[in-house]
Amino acid sequence: MSDVTWQKSTYSGSGQNDCLELATAPAGTLHLRESDDPSTILNTSHTAVAGLLATVKRGGPATQ
């Protein structure tokens, strides 16, 4: 996966192995990985991440 540029939050601190990294592929797919295990990559979409963030901001998933 050398065709993407990985980014991490400035809030991650100075350590190189303690953060979540994000990259966007040319097709628009989002890639997430933990910096201490960069070979394991989660592929997802902008829509899925937006839904996750909205759920977190609400305080968690709706109860049923």
PDB file with SEQRES, HELIX, SHEET and CRYST1 records, atoms N, CA, C and O in Angstrom:
SEQRES   1 A   64  MET SER ASP VAL THR TRP GLN LYS SER THR TYR SER GLY          
SEQRES   2 A   64  SER GLY GLN ASN ASP CYS LEU GLU LEU ALA THR ALA PRO          
SEQRES   3 A   64  ALA GLY THR LEU HIS LEU ARG GLU SER ASP ASP PRO SER          
SEQRES   4 A   64  THR ILE LEU ASN THR SER HIS THR ALA VAL ALA GLY LEU          
SEQRES   5 A   64  LEU ALA THR VAL LYS ARG GLY GLY PRO ALA THR GLN              
HELIX    1 AA1 THR A   10  SER A   12  5                                   3    
HELIX    2 AA2 HIS A   46  ARG A   58  1                                  13    
SHEET    1 AA1 4 GLN A   7  LYS A   8  0                                        
SHEET    2 AA1 4 LEU A  20  THR A  24 -1                                        
SHEET    3 AA1 4 LEU A  30  GLU A  34 -1                                        
SHEET    4 AA1 4 ILE A  41  THR A  44 -1                                        
CRYST1    1.000    1.000    1.000  90.00  90.00  90.00 P 1           1          
ATOM      1  N   MET A   1       0.847  -1.182   0.000  1.00  0.00           N  
ATOM      2  CA  MET A   1       0.000   0.000   0.000  1.00  0.00           C  
ATOM      3  C   MET A   1       0.889   1.241   0.000  1.00  0.00           C  
ATOM      4  O   MET A   1       0.739   2.130   0.837  1.00  0.00           O  
ATOM      5  N   SER A   2       1.801   1.282  -0.937  1.00  0.00           N  
ATOM      6  CA  SER A   2       2.753   2.382  -1.008  1.00  0.00           C  
ATOM      7  C   SER A   2       2.209   3.584  -1.766  1.00  0.00           C  
ATOM      8  O   SER A   2       2.866   4.623  -1.816  1.00  0.00           O  
ATOM      9  N   ASP A   3       1.018   3.467  -2.359  1.00  0.00           N  
ATOM     10  CA  ASP A   3       0.466   4.564  -3.147  1.00  0.00           C  
ATOM     11  C   ASP A   3      -0.376   5.534  -2.321  1.00  0.00           C  
ATOM     12  O   ASP A   3      -1.022   6.414  -2.889  1.00  0.00           O  
ATOM     13  N   VAL A   4      -0.385   5.395  -0.998  1.00  0.00           N  
ATOM     14  CA  VAL A   4      -1.144   6.296  -0.136  1.00  0.00           C  
ATOM     15  C   VAL A   4      -0.199   6.971   0.856  1.00  0.00           C  
ATOM     16  O   VAL A   4       0.875   6.454   1.164  1.00  0.00           O  
ATOM     17  N   THR A   5      -0.621   8.133   1.348  1.00  0.00           N  
ATOM     18  CA  THR A   5       0.134   8.859   2.356  1.00  0.00           C  
ATOM     19  C   THR A   5      -0.593   8.735   3.683  1.00  0.00           C  
ATOM     20  O   THR A   5      -1.740   9.165   3.806  1.00  0.00           O  
ATOM     21  N   TRP A   6       0.058   8.155   4.668  1.00  0.00           N  
ATOM     22  CA  TRP A   6      -0.541   7.958   5.980  1.00  0.00           C  
ATOM     23  C   TRP A   6      -0.412   9.226   6.802  1.00  0.00           C  
ATOM     24  O   TRP A   6       0.622   9.893   6.773  1.00  0.00           O  
ATOM     25  N   GLN A   7      -1.471   9.557   7.538  1.00  0.00           N  
ATOM     26  CA  GLN A   7      -1.490  10.735   8.406  1.00  0.00           C  
ATOM     27  C   GLN A   7      -1.915  10.315   9.801  1.00  0.00           C  
ATOM     28  O   GLN A   7      -2.700   9.383   9.972  1.00  0.00           O  
ATOM     29  N   LYS A   8      -1.388  11.011  10.793  1.00  0.00           N  
ATOM     30  CA  LYS A   8      -1.839  10.783  12.163  1.00  0.00           C  
ATOM     31  C   LYS A   8      -2.169  12.124  12.797  1.00  0.00           C  
ATOM     32  O   LYS A   8      -1.655  13.162  12.381  1.00  0.00           O  
ATOM     33  N   SER A   9      -3.009  12.094  13.782  1.00  0.00           N  
ATOM     34  CA  SER A   9      -3.413  13.299  14.483  1.00  0.00           C  
ATOM     35  C   SER A   9      -2.242  13.889  15.250  1.00  0.00           C  
ATOM     36  O   SER A   9      -1.395  13.159  15.766  1.00  0.00           O  
ATOM     37  N   THR A  10      -2.198  15.205  15.320  1.00  0.00           N  
ATOM     38  CA  THR A  10      -1.177  15.866  16.124  1.00  0.00           C  
ATOM     39  C   THR A  10      -1.401  15.606  17.604  1.00  0.00           C  
ATOM     40  O   THR A  10      -0.495  15.823  18.409  1.00  0.00           O  
ATOM     41  N   TYR A  11      -2.592  15.145  17.979  1.00  0.00           N  
ATOM     42  CA  TYR A  11      -2.888  14.809  19.371  1.00  0.00           C  
ATOM     43  C   TYR A  11      -2.313  13.456  19.773  1.00  0.00           C  
ATOM     44  O   TYR A  11      -2.412  13.069  20.937  1.00  0.00           O  
ATOM     45  N   SER A  12      -1.720  12.739  18.844  1.00  0.00           N  
ATOM     46  CA  SER A  12      -1.206  11.403  19.122  1.00  0.00           C  
ATOM     47  C   SER A  12       0.054  11.406  19.976  1.00  0.00           C  
ATOM     48  O   SER A  12       0.464  10.355  20.468  1.00  0.00           O  
ATOM     49  N   GLY A  13       0.659  12.536  20.155  1.00  0.00           N  
ATOM     50  CA  GLY A  13       1.871  12.605  20.962  1.00  0.00           C  
ATOM     51  C   GLY A  13       3.115  12.415  20.122  1.00  0.00           C  
ATOM     52  O   GLY A  13       3.053  12.312  18.897  1.00  0.00           O  
ATOM     53  N   SER A  14       4.234  12.370  20.800  1.00  0.00           N  
ATOM     54  CA  SER A  14       5.512  12.310  20.099  1.00  0.00           C  
ATOM     55  C   SER A  14       5.936  10.893  19.732  1.00  0.00           C  
ATOM     56  O   SER A  14       6.821  10.713  18.896  1.00  0.00           O  
ATOM     57  N   GLY A  15       5.325   9.895  20.339  1.00  0.00           N  
ATOM     58  CA  GLY A  15       5.689   8.511  20.037  1.00  0.00           C  
ATOM     59  C   GLY A  15       5.262   8.108  18.638  1.00  0.00           C  
ATOM     60  O   GLY A  15       4.264   8.608  18.118  1.00  0.00           O  
ATOM     61  N   GLN A  16       6.002   7.220  18.039  1.00  0.00           N  
ATOM     62  CA  GLN A  16       5.683   6.759  16.690  1.00  0.00           C  
ATOM     63  C   GLN A  16       4.774   5.539  16.691  1.00  0.00           C  
ATOM     64  O   GLN A  16       4.233   5.189  15.643  1.00  0.00           O  
ATOM     65  N   ASN A  17       4.587   4.880  17.830  1.00  0.00           N  
ATOM     66  CA  ASN A  17       3.840   3.629  17.870  1.00  0.00           C  
ATOM     67  C   ASN A  17       2.653   3.681  18.809  1.00  0.00           C  
ATOM     68  O   ASN A  17       2.356   2.693  19.481  1.00  0.00           O  
ATOM     69  N   ASP A  18       1.981   4.791  18.869  1.00  0.00           N  
ATOM     70  CA  ASP A  18       0.857   4.912  19.799  1.00  0.00           C  
ATOM     71  C   ASP A  18      -0.303   5.693  19.194  1.00  0.00           C  
ATOM     72  O   ASP A  18      -0.939   6.497  19.876  1.00  0.00           O  
ATOM     73  N   CYS A  19      -0.576   5.456  17.919  1.00  0.00           N  
ATOM     74  CA  CYS A  19      -1.615   6.268  17.304  1.00  0.00           C  
ATOM     75  C   CYS A  19      -2.344   5.523  16.184  1.00  0.00           C  
ATOM     76  O   CYS A  19      -1.879   4.506  15.670  1.00  0.00           O  
ATOM     77  N   LEU A  20      -3.483   6.065  15.837  1.00  0.00           N  
ATOM     78  CA  LEU A  20      -4.257   5.598  14.701  1.00  0.00           C  
ATOM     79  C   LEU A  20      -3.856   6.437  13.498  1.00  0.00           C  
ATOM     80  O   LEU A  20      -3.776   7.662  13.595  1.00  0.00           O  
ATOM     81  N   GLU A  21      -3.605   5.797  12.377  1.00  0.00           N  
ATOM     82  CA  GLU A  21      -3.228   6.500  11.159  1.00  0.00           C  
ATOM     83  C   GLU A  21      -4.315   6.315  10.109  1.00  0.00           C  
ATOM     84  O   GLU A  21      -4.994   5.288  10.079  1.00  0.00           O  
ATOM     85  N   LEU A  22      -4.472   7.306   9.257  1.00  0.00           N  
ATOM     86  CA  LEU A  22      -5.522   7.337   8.251  1.00  0.00           C  
ATOM     87  C   LEU A  22      -4.918   7.685   6.902  1.00  0.00           C  
ATOM     88  O   LEU A  22      -4.024   8.527   6.813  1.00  0.00           O  
ATOM     89  N   ALA A  23      -5.406   7.037   5.855  1.00  0.00           N  
ATOM     90  CA  ALA A  23      -4.993   7.350   4.487  1.00  0.00           C  
ATOM     91  C   ALA A  23      -6.208   7.229   3.576  1.00  0.00           C  
ATOM     92  O   ALA A  23      -7.120   6.444   3.837  1.00  0.00           O  
ATOM     93  N   THR A  24      -6.207   8.015   2.508  1.00  0.00           N  
ATOM     94  CA  THR A  24      -7.267   7.941   1.511  1.00  0.00           C  
ATOM     95  C   THR A  24      -6.678   7.406   0.214  1.00  0.00           C  
ATOM     96  O   THR A  24      -5.677   7.924  -0.280  1.00  0.00           O  
ATOM     97  N   ALA A  25      -7.297   6.378  -0.329  1.00  0.00           N  
ATOM     98  CA  ALA A  25      -6.850   5.795  -1.592  1.00  0.00           C  
ATOM     99  C   ALA A  25      -7.415   6.607  -2.752  1.00  0.00           C  
ATOM    100  O   ALA A  25      -8.396   7.330  -2.581  1.00  0.00           O  
ATOM    101  N   PRO A  26      -6.808   6.493  -3.924  1.00  0.00           N  
ATOM    102  CA  PRO A  26      -7.306   7.229  -5.086  1.00  0.00           C  
ATOM    103  C   PRO A  26      -8.786   6.980  -5.393  1.00  0.00           C  
ATOM    104  O   PRO A  26      -9.467   7.876  -5.891  1.00  0.00           O  
ATOM    105  N   ALA A  27      -9.287   5.788  -5.106  1.00  0.00           N  
ATOM    106  CA  ALA A  27     -10.697   5.477  -5.376  1.00  0.00           C  
ATOM    107  C   ALA A  27     -11.633   6.033  -4.304  1.00  0.00           C  
ATOM    108  O   ALA A  27     -12.851   5.895  -4.419  1.00  0.00           O  
ATOM    109  N   GLY A  28     -11.076   6.664  -3.259  1.00  0.00           N  
ATOM    110  CA  GLY A  28     -11.902   7.239  -2.207  1.00  0.00           C  
ATOM    111  C   GLY A  28     -12.070   6.364  -0.982  1.00  0.00           C  
ATOM    112  O   GLY A  28     -12.719   6.769  -0.018  1.00  0.00           O  
ATOM    113  N   THR A  29     -11.497   5.176  -1.003  1.00  0.00           N  
ATOM    114  CA  THR A  29     -11.556   4.287   0.153  1.00  0.00           C  
ATOM    115  C   THR A  29     -10.681   4.845   1.267  1.00  0.00           C  
ATOM    116  O   THR A  29      -9.596   5.366   1.008  1.00  0.00           O  
ATOM    117  N   LEU A  30     -11.153   4.735   2.507  1.00  0.00           N  
ATOM    118  CA  LEU A  30     -10.349   5.134   3.658  1.00  0.00           C  
ATOM    119  C   LEU A  30      -9.646   3.913   4.224  1.00  0.00           C  
ATOM    120  O   LEU A  30     -10.231   2.834   4.312  1.00  0.00           O  
ATOM    121  N   HIS A  31      -8.402   4.088   4.602  1.00  0.00           N  
ATOM    122  CA  HIS A  31      -7.614   3.028   5.220  1.00  0.00           C  
ATOM    123  C   HIS A  31      -7.243   3.482   6.624  1.00  0.00           C  
ATOM    124  O   HIS A  31      -6.783   4.607   6.818  1.00  0.00           O  
ATOM    125  N   LEU A  32      -7.443   2.609   7.596  1.00  0.00           N  
ATOM    126  CA  LEU A  32      -7.083   2.886   8.985  1.00  0.00           C  
ATOM    127  C   LEU A  32      -6.114   1.816   9.453  1.00  0.00           C  
ATOM    128  O   LEU A  32      -6.262   0.641   9.116  1.00  0.00           O  
ATOM    129  N   ARG A  33      -5.120   2.225  10.232  1.00  0.00           N  
ATOM    130  CA  ARG A  33      -4.192   1.259  10.809  1.00  0.00           C  
ATOM    131  C   ARG A  33      -3.659   1.790  12.135  1.00  0.00           C  
ATOM    132  O   ARG A  33      -3.642   2.996  12.378  1.00  0.00           O  
ATOM    133  N   GLU A  34      -3.231   0.878  12.972  1.00  0.00           N  
ATOM    134  CA  GLU A  34      -2.580   1.209  14.239  1.00  0.00           C  
ATOM    135  C   GLU A  34      -1.086   1.286  13.951  1.00  0.00           C  
ATOM    136  O   GLU A  34      -0.528   0.383  13.328  1.00  0.00           O  
ATOM    137  N   SER A  35      -0.440   2.348  14.397  1.00  0.00           N  
ATOM    138  CA  SER A  35       0.960   2.552  14.030  1.00  0.00           C  
ATOM    139  C   SER A  35       1.898   1.469  14.561  1.00  0.00           C  
ATOM    140  O   SER A  35       2.962   1.250  13.982  1.00  0.00           O  
ATOM    141  N   ASP A  36       1.532   0.787  15.648  1.00  0.00           N  
ATOM    142  CA  ASP A  36       2.416  -0.271  16.141  1.00  0.00           C  
ATOM    143  C   ASP A  36       2.197  -1.608  15.421  1.00  0.00           C  
ATOM    144  O   ASP A  36       2.919  -2.571  15.682  1.00  0.00           O  
ATOM    145  N   ASP A  37       1.210  -1.677  14.518  1.00  0.00           N  
ATOM    146  CA  ASP A  37       0.979  -2.863  13.686  1.00  0.00           C  
ATOM    147  C   ASP A  37       0.554  -2.408  12.288  1.00  0.00           C  
ATOM    148  O   ASP A  37      -0.582  -2.650  11.879  1.00  0.00           O  
ATOM    149  N   PRO A  38       1.452  -1.755  11.555  1.00  0.00           N  
ATOM    150  CA  PRO A  38       1.077  -1.153  10.271  1.00  0.00           C  
ATOM    151  C   PRO A  38       0.696  -2.134   9.171  1.00  0.00           C  
ATOM    152  O   PRO A  38       0.173  -1.719   8.137  1.00  0.00           O  
ATOM    153  N   SER A  39       0.944  -3.420   9.371  1.00  0.00           N  
ATOM    154  CA  SER A  39       0.579  -4.388   8.333  1.00  0.00           C  
ATOM    155  C   SER A  39      -0.903  -4.753   8.371  1.00  0.00           C  
ATOM    156  O   SER A  39      -1.421  -5.320   7.408  1.00  0.00           O  
ATOM    157  N   THR A  40      -1.595  -4.436   9.471  1.00  0.00           N  
ATOM    158  CA  THR A  40      -3.028  -4.702   9.582  1.00  0.00           C  
ATOM    159  C   THR A  40      -3.780  -3.429   9.228  1.00  0.00           C  
ATOM    160  O   THR A  40      -3.665  -2.420   9.924  1.00  0.00           O  
ATOM    161  N   ILE A  41      -4.550  -3.475   8.148  1.00  0.00           N  
ATOM    162  CA  ILE A  41      -5.225  -2.284   7.629  1.00  0.00           C  
ATOM    163  C   ILE A  41      -6.718  -2.551   7.511  1.00  0.00           C  
ATOM    164  O   ILE A  41      -7.135  -3.572   6.963  1.00  0.00           O  
ATOM    165  N   LEU A  42      -7.509  -1.636   8.022  1.00  0.00           N  
ATOM    166  CA  LEU A  42      -8.964  -1.689   7.899  1.00  0.00           C  
ATOM    167  C   LEU A  42      -9.366  -0.792   6.740  1.00  0.00           C  
ATOM    168  O   LEU A  42      -9.027   0.392   6.738  1.00  0.00           O  
ATOM    169  N   ASN A  43     -10.075  -1.321   5.764  1.00  0.00           N  
ATOM    170  CA  ASN A  43     -10.563  -0.555   4.622  1.00  0.00           C  
ATOM    171  C   ASN A  43     -12.030  -0.233   4.849  1.00  0.00           C  
ATOM    172  O   ASN A  43     -12.822  -1.121   5.165  1.00  0.00           O  
ATOM    173  N   THR A  44     -12.394   1.027   4.689  1.00  0.00           N  
ATOM    174  CA  THR A  44     -13.763   1.455   4.935  1.00  0.00           C  
ATOM    175  C   THR A  44     -14.105   2.617   4.006  1.00  0.00           C  
ATOM    176  O   THR A  44     -13.325   2.961   3.118  1.00  0.00           O  
ATOM    177  N   SER A  45     -15.264   3.211   4.215  1.00  0.00           N  
ATOM    178  CA  SER A  45     -15.708   4.320   3.368  1.00  0.00           C  
ATOM    179  C   SER A  45     -15.883   5.587   4.195  1.00  0.00           C  
ATOM    180  O   SER A  45     -15.963   5.542   5.423  1.00  0.00           O  
ATOM    181  N   HIS A  46     -15.941   6.709   3.502  1.00  0.00           N  
ATOM    182  CA  HIS A  46     -16.207   7.989   4.168  1.00  0.00           C  
ATOM    183  C   HIS A  46     -17.555   7.931   4.879  1.00  0.00           C  
ATOM    184  O   HIS A  46     -17.692   8.448   5.988  1.00  0.00           O  
ATOM    185  N   THR A  47     -18.540   7.315   4.259  1.00  0.00           N  
ATOM    186  CA  THR A  47     -19.883   7.220   4.840  1.00  0.00           C  
ATOM    187  C   THR A  47     -19.865   6.440   6.149  1.00  0.00           C  
ATOM    188  O   THR A  47     -20.493   6.851   7.125  1.00  0.00           O  
ATOM    189  N   ALA A  48     -19.158   5.330   6.178  1.00  0.00           N  
ATOM    190  CA  ALA A  48     -19.087   4.519   7.396  1.00  0.00           C  
ATOM    191  C   ALA A  48     -18.388   5.264   8.527  1.00  0.00           C  
ATOM    192  O   ALA A  48     -18.832   5.202   9.673  1.00  0.00           O  
ATOM    193  N   VAL A  49     -17.308   5.963   8.223  1.00  0.00           N  
ATOM    194  CA  VAL A  49     -16.591   6.718   9.257  1.00  0.00           C  
ATOM    195  C   VAL A  49     -17.442   7.882   9.748  1.00  0.00           C  
ATOM    196  O   VAL A  49     -17.461   8.169  10.945  1.00  0.00           O  
ATOM    197  N   ALA A  50     -18.141   8.553   8.845  1.00  0.00           N  
ATOM    198  CA  ALA A  50     -19.032   9.648   9.255  1.00  0.00           C  
ATOM    199  C   ALA A  50     -20.127   9.131  10.180  1.00  0.00           C  
ATOM    200  O   ALA A  50     -20.471   9.789  11.162  1.00  0.00           O  
ATOM    201  N   GLY A  51     -20.676   7.961   9.875  1.00  0.00           N  
ATOM    202  CA  GLY A  51     -21.686   7.356  10.740  1.00  0.00           C  
ATOM    203  C   GLY A  51     -21.131   7.003  12.109  1.00  0.00           C  
ATOM    204  O   GLY A  51     -21.796   7.212  13.123  1.00  0.00           O  
ATOM    205  N   LEU A  52     -19.922   6.470  12.144  1.00  0.00           N  
ATOM    206  CA  LEU A  52     -19.272   6.147  13.413  1.00  0.00           C  
ATOM    207  C   LEU A  52     -19.070   7.405  14.251  1.00  0.00           C  
ATOM    208  O   LEU A  52     -19.378   7.415  15.443  1.00  0.00           O  
ATOM    209  N   LEU A  53     -18.556   8.459  13.634  1.00  0.00           N  
ATOM    210  CA  LEU A  53     -18.319   9.704  14.372  1.00  0.00           C  
ATOM    211  C   LEU A  53     -19.617  10.319  14.874  1.00  0.00           C  
ATOM    212  O   LEU A  53     -19.659  10.842  15.987  1.00  0.00           O  
ATOM    213  N   ALA A  54     -20.667  10.265  14.079  1.00  0.00           N  
ATOM    214  CA  ALA A  54     -21.967  10.791  14.516  1.00  0.00           C  
ATOM    215  C   ALA A  54     -22.486  10.004  15.715  1.00  0.00           C  
ATOM    216  O   ALA A  54     -23.043  10.586  16.646  1.00  0.00           O  
ATOM    217  N   THR A  55     -22.308   8.694  15.696  1.00  0.00           N  
ATOM    218  CA  THR A  55     -22.744   7.853  16.816  1.00  0.00           C  
ATOM    219  C   THR A  55     -21.954   8.175  18.078  1.00  0.00           C  
ATOM    220  O   THR A  55     -22.527   8.269  19.164  1.00  0.00           O  
ATOM    221  N   VAL A  56     -20.661   8.342  17.944  1.00  0.00           N  
ATOM    222  CA  VAL A  56     -19.819   8.676  19.095  1.00  0.00           C  
ATOM    223  C   VAL A  56     -20.216  10.031  19.669  1.00  0.00           C  
ATOM    224  O   VAL A  56     -20.298  10.188  20.887  1.00  0.00           O  
ATOM    225  N   LYS A  57     -20.463  11.009  18.803  1.00  0.00           N  
ATOM    226  CA  LYS A  57     -20.858  12.345  19.268  1.00  0.00           C  
ATOM    227  C   LYS A  57     -22.197  12.324  19.990  1.00  0.00           C  
ATOM    228  O   LYS A  57     -22.424  13.128  20.895  1.00  0.00           O  
ATOM    229  N   ARG A  58     -23.085  11.415  19.601  1.00  0.00           N  
ATOM    230  CA  ARG A  58     -24.387  11.281  20.266  1.00  0.00           C  
ATOM    231  C   ARG A  58     -24.262  10.604  21.621  1.00  0.00           C  
ATOM    232  O   ARG A  58     -25.188  10.663  22.430  1.00  0.00           O  
ATOM    233  N   GLY A  59     -23.152   9.976  21.871  1.00  0.00           N  
ATOM    234  CA  GLY A  59     -22.970   9.290  23.139  1.00  0.00           C  
ATOM    235  C   GLY A  59     -23.120   7.791  23.043  1.00  0.00           C  
ATOM    236  O   GLY A  59     -23.268   7.123  24.066  1.00  0.00           O  
ATOM    237  N   GLY A  60     -23.085   7.250  21.854  1.00  0.00           N  
ATOM    238  CA  GLY A  60     -23.160   5.800  21.692  1.00  0.00           C  
ATOM    239  C   GLY A  60     -24.315   5.393  20.818  1.00  0.00           C  
ATOM    240  O   GLY A  60     -25.111   6.234  20.400  1.00  0.00           O  
ATOM    241  N   PRO A  61     -24.414   4.106  20.534  1.00  0.00           N  
ATOM    242  CA  PRO A  61     -25.506   3.631  19.678  1.00  0.00           C  
ATOM    243  C   PRO A  61     -26.858   3.764  20.378  1.00  0.00           C  
ATOM    244  O   PRO A  61     -26.951   3.726  21.605  1.00  0.00           O  
ATOM    245  N   ALA A  62     -27.882   3.916  19.577  1.00  0.00           N  
ATOM    246  CA  ALA A  62     -29.246   4.012  20.125  1.00  0.00           C  
ATOM    247  C   ALA A  62     -29.631   2.682  20.757  1.00  0.00           C  
ATOM    248  O   ALA A  62     -29.291   1.618  20.239  1.00  0.00           O  
ATOM    249  N   THR A  63     -30.335   2.749  21.868  1.00  0.00           N  
ATOM    250  CA  THR A  63     -30.811   1.517  22.502  1.00  0.00           C  
ATOM    251  C   THR A  63     -32.083   1.063  21.820  1.00  0.00           C  
ATOM    252  O   THR A  63     -32.856   1.874  21.311  1.00  0.00           O  
ATOM    253  N   GLN A  64     -32.290  -0.232  21.814  1.00  0.00           N  
ATOM    254  CA  GLN A  64     -33.474  -0.760  21.134  1.00  0.00           C  
ATOM    255  C   GLN A  64     -34.370  -1.471  22.092  1.00  0.00           C  
ATOM    256  O   GLN A  64     -35.418  -1.981  21.694  1.00  0.00           O  
TER     257      GLN A  64                                                      
END                                                                             
